[in-house]
Amino acid sequence: MPAVSSVLVPYASYLRVYEPLAAFPEPERSHWARYAERVLDGGGPTAQDELRRALADLVPTPPAPVPVHESGDAFVAEAGGSVCVCPWRTRLRAWLALEELDQLLPRPVLDAVLPPVVRGQAEADRERWRARNPDARPWIRSAVWQVPVRWFVLFADAEREYVPGGSGPGRTPLLRYRTPMVEARRRVARTLRALREATDEGPLTEGLVDVGRWLEEFHPRSLVELDYGGLVHALPAELLAEDRSVADVTAGVAALRAGDEAAARTAYERLAERWGAVRDRQFAN
């Protein structure tokens, strides 16, 4: 088993797709089959291990915001009797994260953390890589200080899995949802219909269309996972235990379909209040 890191996962949530081994061409399929066997026999690296490696790349001068080599690691899960893997693809995700930094950090702070010459080199590397890999897409999406509302749409409250934290080492709380790909796609389609019948096109509709297109890139027998990740450290234990954000979204969509705008507004207000308090902590000293 990997050693427990003393570094906490940052305040980020993750949307992951685990694909069955049959979805991968050879020789990648054989690689993941051997990898999954090792993980299922004795445990494998965690999201916290991936974070530790990424932080190590930022220590040198100049920092390396994108790994030189792509990760050969993945998360592994069993679904319906099949082994499924979710490749980290850390290099691709690092490039995607760099695109968002302009919105997350003031320019002087960004230039101090990652000088323009470093960002420019990373972008040039990405253009060369993209020319060789035009169809590449990540198996993992992440969001900082929130879970995007559109992600909640993919799941049902009954799929909620909560494990409280403890006082012993490695006893970090866990809050996640897992659902078959067919269910995630069905919920996206139903919610889009409800939104378009009840409201004008807006950010939620656009975001849900984007998620739906992303899901279509994967094998139909995949597993979809929403992991609260480091956000379990941003919510007090009692609020984490009581969190029913998926149920709130489900109730709001059902109210929209029924034409009950007041009930839909109430469900949304509960959600907005809960996650607004979390996002406010991003700017707390």
C-alpha positions as CSV (number, residue, x, y, z in Angstrom):
1,M,0.0,0.0,0.0
2,P,1.2,3.5,-0.7
3,A,2.3,5.6,2.2
4,V,-0.2,8.1,3.6
5,S,0.8,11.6,2.6
6,S,0.7,14.5,5.1
7,V,-0.4,16.8,2.3
8,L,-4.2,17.3,2.2
9,V,-6.0,17.2,-1.1
10,P,-6.7,20.8,-2.2
11,Y,-10.3,22.2,-2.1
12,A,-11.3,20.6,-5.4
13,S,-14.0,18.2,-6.6
14,Y,-13.7,15.7,-9.4
15,L,-15.9,14.2,-12.0
16,R,-14.4,10.9,-13.3
17,V,-15.2,8.3,-15.9
18,Y,-14.1,4.8,-15.5
19,E,-14.1,2.8,-18.7
20,P,-14.1,-1.0,-19.1
21,L,-10.9,-2.5,-20.3
22,A,-12.6,-3.4,-23.6
23,A,-12.8,0.3,-24.4
24,F,-9.0,0.6,-24.8
25,P,-7.0,-0.5,-27.9
26,E,-4.0,-2.7,-27.6
27,P,-1.4,-2.4,-26.2
28,E,-3.0,0.0,-23.8
29,R,-5.6,-2.5,-22.9
30,S,-3.0,-5.0,-21.7
31,H,-1.2,-2.3,-19.8
32,W,-4.3,-1.3,-17.9
33,A,-5.3,-5.0,-17.3
34,R,-1.9,-5.7,-15.6
35,Y,-2.1,-2.4,-13.7
36,A,-5.6,-3.0,-12.5
37,E,-4.6,-6.5,-11.3
38,R,-1.8,-5.0,-9.2
39,V,-4.1,-2.3,-7.7
40,L,-6.9,-4.7,-6.8
41,D,-4.4,-7.1,-5.2
42,G,-2.6,-4.6,-3.1
43,G,-3.9,-1.0,-3.5
44,G,-2.6,1.7,-5.8
45,P,-1.8,5.4,-5.8
46,T,-4.5,7.8,-4.7
47,A,-5.6,11.3,-5.7
48,Q,-3.5,12.5,-2.8
49,D,-0.4,10.8,-4.3
50,E,-1.1,12.6,-7.7
51,L,-1.3,15.9,-5.8
52,R,2.0,15.3,-4.1
53,R,3.7,14.6,-7.4
54,A,2.2,17.7,-8.9
55,L,3.4,19.9,-6.0
56,A,6.9,18.5,-6.3
57,D,7.0,19.7,-9.9
58,L,6.3,23.3,-8.7
59,V,9.2,23.4,-6.3
60,P,12.1,23.8,-8.8
61,T,13.1,27.1,-10.3
62,P,11.7,27.6,-12.9
63,P,8.6,25.5,-11.9
64,A,7.2,22.8,-14.2
65,P,3.5,23.3,-14.4
66,V,3.1,20.4,-16.8
67,P,4.9,17.0,-16.3
68,V,7.4,16.1,-18.9
69,H,6.0,12.6,-19.3
70,E,2.4,11.4,-19.1
71,S,1.4,9.5,-16.1
72,G,1.0,5.7,-16.4
73,D,-1.4,5.6,-13.4
74,A,-5.1,5.3,-13.1
75,F,-7.9,4.9,-10.7
76,V,-9.5,1.5,-10.7
77,A,-13.0,0.4,-9.9
78,E,-15.2,-2.7,-10.4
79,A,-18.7,-2.2,-11.9
80,G,-21.2,-4.9,-12.8
81,G,-18.5,-7.5,-12.6
82,S,-16.1,-5.7,-14.9
83,V,-12.9,-3.9,-14.1
84,C,-12.9,-0.3,-15.1
85,V,-10.0,2.2,-15.2
86,C,-9.9,6.0,-15.1
87,P,-6.5,7.1,-16.5
88,W,-5.0,10.1,-14.7
89,R,-3.7,11.8,-17.9
90,T,-2.1,14.3,-15.6
91,R,-0.2,16.0,-18.4
92,L,-3.4,16.8,-20.4
93,R,-5.2,18.0,-17.3
94,A,-2.3,20.3,-16.4
95,W,-2.6,22.0,-19.8
96,L,-6.3,22.4,-19.4
97,A,-5.9,23.8,-15.9
98,L,-3.4,26.4,-17.2
99,E,-6.2,27.7,-19.4
100,E,-8.3,28.6,-16.4
101,L,-5.6,30.3,-14.3
102,D,-6.4,33.7,-15.9
103,Q,-9.8,33.6,-14.3
104,L,-8.7,32.2,-11.0
105,L,-5.7,34.5,-10.2
106,P,-4.9,38.2,-10.7
107,R,-2.3,38.7,-13.4
108,P,0.5,39.9,-11.0
109,V,0.0,36.8,-8.8
110,L,-0.1,34.5,-11.8
111,D,3.1,36.0,-13.2
112,A,4.8,35.5,-9.9
113,V,3.7,31.9,-9.5
114,L,4.2,30.9,-13.1
115,P,6.2,33.5,-15.1
116,P,5.0,34.2,-18.7
117,V,7.9,32.5,-20.2
118,V,7.0,29.3,-18.4
119,R,3.4,29.5,-19.5
120,G,4.4,30.2,-23.0
121,Q,6.7,27.2,-23.2
122,A,3.9,25.0,-21.8
123,E,1.4,26.3,-24.4
124,A,4.0,25.6,-27.2
125,D,4.5,22.1,-25.9
126,R,0.7,21.6,-25.8
127,E,0.3,22.7,-29.5
128,R,2.9,20.2,-30.6
129,W,1.3,17.4,-28.5
130,R,-2.2,18.3,-29.7
131,A,-1.1,18.0,-33.4
132,R,-0.1,14.3,-32.6
133,N,-3.2,13.6,-30.4
134,P,-6.1,15.5,-31.9
135,D,-8.8,13.4,-30.3
136,A,-7.4,13.3,-26.8
137,R,-9.8,14.0,-23.9
138,P,-9.5,13.8,-20.1
139,W,-11.2,11.1,-18.1
140,I,-11.2,13.5,-15.1
141,R,-12.7,17.0,-14.7
142,S,-12.1,19.1,-11.7
143,A,-13.5,22.2,-10.1
144,V,-12.1,24.3,-7.2
145,W,-14.1,25.4,-4.2
146,Q,-17.4,24.0,-5.6
147,V,-19.2,21.2,-7.2
148,P,-20.7,22.6,-10.4
149,V,-24.5,22.2,-10.4
150,R,-24.5,20.5,-13.7
151,W,-22.4,17.6,-12.2
152,F,-25.1,16.9,-9.6
153,V,-27.6,16.3,-12.4
154,L,-25.9,13.0,-13.4
155,F,-26.6,11.2,-10.1
156,A,-29.4,10.2,-7.8
157,D,-29.5,10.6,-4.0
158,A,-29.7,6.8,-3.6
159,E,-26.2,6.6,-5.1
160,R,-24.7,8.7,-2.4
161,E,-21.8,7.1,-0.5
162,Y,-20.6,8.8,2.7
163,V,-17.9,7.6,5.0
164,P,-17.1,9.9,8.1
165,G,-13.6,10.7,8.9
166,G,-11.8,9.5,12.0
167,S,-9.0,10.3,14.4
168,G,-6.6,7.7,13.0
169,P,-4.1,8.2,10.2
170,G,-5.6,8.2,6.8
171,R,-9.1,8.4,8.1
172,T,-10.2,11.2,5.7
173,P,-14.0,11.6,5.1
174,L,-15.3,10.4,1.8
175,L,-18.4,11.7,-0.1
176,R,-19.0,10.5,-3.6
177,Y,-21.6,9.3,-6.0
178,R,-21.3,6.6,-8.7
179,T,-23.7,5.7,-11.5
180,P,-23.7,3.7,-14.7
181,M,-23.0,5.8,-17.8
182,V,-26.4,5.0,-19.3
183,E,-28.1,6.6,-16.2
184,A,-25.9,9.7,-16.3
185,R,-26.7,10.2,-20.0
186,R,-30.4,9.7,-19.4
187,R,-30.5,12.2,-16.6
188,V,-28.6,14.8,-18.7
189,A,-31.2,14.4,-21.5
190,R,-34.2,14.6,-19.1
191,T,-32.8,17.7,-17.4
192,L,-32.1,19.5,-20.6
193,R,-35.6,18.9,-21.8
194,A,-37.0,20.3,-18.5
195,L,-34.7,23.4,-18.6
196,R,-35.5,24.2,-22.2
197,E,-39.2,23.9,-21.7
198,A,-39.2,26.0,-18.5
199,T,-36.4,28.6,-19.1
200,D,-34.4,30.4,-21.7
201,E,-30.9,29.1,-22.6
202,G,-28.5,30.0,-19.9
203,P,-25.2,29.0,-18.3
204,L,-26.7,25.9,-16.7
205,T,-28.1,24.6,-20.0
206,E,-24.8,25.4,-21.8
207,G,-22.8,23.7,-19.1
208,L,-25.0,20.6,-19.2
209,V,-24.7,20.4,-23.0
210,D,-20.9,20.4,-22.6
211,V,-21.0,17.7,-19.9
212,G,-23.3,15.6,-22.1
213,R,-21.0,15.9,-25.1
214,W,-18.1,14.8,-22.9
215,L,-19.9,11.8,-21.7
216,E,-20.7,10.7,-25.2
217,E,-16.9,10.3,-25.8
218,F,-16.8,7.2,-23.5
219,H,-17.8,3.6,-23.6
220,P,-21.5,3.1,-22.8
221,R,-20.7,0.6,-20.0
222,S,-18.5,3.1,-18.2
223,L,-18.9,4.2,-14.6
224,V,-19.3,7.9,-13.8
225,E,-18.2,9.2,-10.4
226,L,-18.6,12.5,-8.5
227,D,-16.0,12.8,-5.8
228,Y,-16.1,15.7,-3.3
229,G,-12.3,15.3,-3.1
230,G,-10.7,18.0,-0.9
231,L,-14.1,19.7,-0.3
232,V,-14.6,17.3,2.5
233,H,-12.1,19.6,4.4
234,A,-14.1,22.7,3.6
235,L,-17.3,21.6,5.1
236,P,-17.9,21.0,8.8
237,A,-18.5,17.3,9.6
238,E,-22.1,17.8,10.5
239,L,-22.8,19.7,7.2
240,L,-21.0,17.2,5.2
241,A,-23.0,14.4,6.7
242,E,-26.2,16.3,6.0
243,D,-25.3,17.4,2.4
244,R,-28.0,16.3,0.0
245,S,-27.1,18.5,-3.0
246,V,-28.0,15.8,-5.5
247,A,-31.4,15.5,-3.9
248,D,-31.9,19.3,-4.1
249,V,-31.1,19.3,-7.8
250,T,-33.3,16.4,-8.5
251,A,-36.2,18.1,-6.6
252,G,-35.6,21.3,-8.5
253,V,-35.7,19.6,-11.9
254,A,-38.8,17.6,-10.9
255,A,-40.5,20.9,-9.9
256,L,-39.6,22.5,-13.2
257,R,-41.1,19.6,-15.1
258,A,-44.3,19.9,-13.0
259,G,-44.4,23.7,-13.6
260,D,-43.9,24.5,-9.9
261,E,-41.6,27.4,-10.1
262,A,-41.8,28.2,-6.4
263,A,-40.6,24.7,-5.4
264,A,-37.8,24.8,-8.0
265,R,-36.7,28.2,-6.7
266,T,-36.7,26.9,-3.1
267,A,-34.5,23.9,-4.1
268,Y,-32.1,26.1,-5.9
269,E,-31.9,28.6,-3.0
270,R,-30.9,25.8,-0.6
271,L,-28.2,24.7,-3.0
272,A,-26.9,28.3,-3.6
273,E,-26.8,29.0,0.1
274,R,-24.8,25.9,0.9
275,W,-22.2,26.3,-1.9
276,G,-22.0,30.0,-1.6
277,A,-20.7,29.6,1.9
278,V,-18.1,27.2,0.7
279,R,-16.9,29.5,-2.1
280,D,-16.7,32.4,0.3
281,R,-13.9,30.5,2.2
282,Q,-11.7,30.7,-0.9
283,F,-11.1,34.4,0.0
284,A,-10.9,34.0,3.8
285,N,-7.5,34.6,5.4
